[in-house]
């Protein structure tokens, strides 16, 4: 091979090597930039959410609940009649006087017609009995002395028949009146304004005649559901936070009743059979709540009795120093927010925050990846 060809081949090898090195460098740089970009973003959480849960990861129990009225009215059905039509369903909003359901009054109409015929027959019989009485009295006047006693006995018997017939007419008239009143009340109306909460199946065996339950509009309360396995985790008078399922609204209240005597659901068909019970919450304010709305319930571990904030200790850096701080979101970047701390609660592992942080602020969990100056990404509610 000539010297010129060897030099040309050497140049090609060098060029290929350079191009390969450049490509590798670009690829590595891209990976590094991508990694750095991802590593320089810290997820931050709302302080209000952290305090409401009482912990960083929402470890506290969350219970399902619904908004109901303080006043609940049951509407009974007359089981002597079949229901021909029901005008409402669960969730229907009704006004006082709105139609709820109508009975099938076919049998009632037949009974009323028969009662009317019986009354007419008894009235005709009354006239006949009265004529017979007059006839007996006239005959007694013309009878001999020995026959008068016999006529007197017959007259007394006839008078008793007349009284019995009059009583039968009165009874049938009362029966007809009741039937007519029932016919007039064939359509049952809502006794109050509210929302239909329940419509029961009357064909199921039950000692109760309650057919429809209505929650009255007005003052609301919360009905929560808790399982037998954790029912001892809540106490009467305990403070709770109510969270909307559709937005970030919250309400506050206290547990006013725990109904352990009346299960609302019982699973007896599985190896892990369990029972659910209802508990009730009286709210500080009901503004913004809707009757029948579904919500979440948590223990209120975020605020002390005097309204000061309680923050989980594992968010606080240097809690035992003179300058404790948290990693806070300031203008889209991580910065230190220095705190003034109060009492430590060993039971909840929280510190009272006297100053330096608001419930509307966002902070990051201080793991090893969080650094000052990192960009932030706010966790969605």
Protein Blocks (a to p, Z undefined) as FASTA:
>chain_A
ZZklmmmmmmmmmmmmmmmmmmmmmmmmmmmmmmmmmmmpccdddfklmmmnopanomac
cdddddddfbdcdddddfkbccfbdcbdehiacdehiafbdcdfklmmmmmmmmmmmmmm
mmmmmmmmmmmmmmmmmmmmmpcfklmmmmmmmmmmmmmmmmmmmmmmmmmmmmmmmmmm
mmmmmpccdfbgcddfbdcdfkbgcfbfcfbdcddehjddddddddfklmmmpcehiacd
dddfkbmcdcddddfbdcfklcfbdcfkbfkbccddddddddfbfghiaehiacdddddf
kbcfkopacddfklpghklbmbdcddddeehiacddddddddddfklopacdfbhpafkb
ccddddfkbcghiacddddZZ
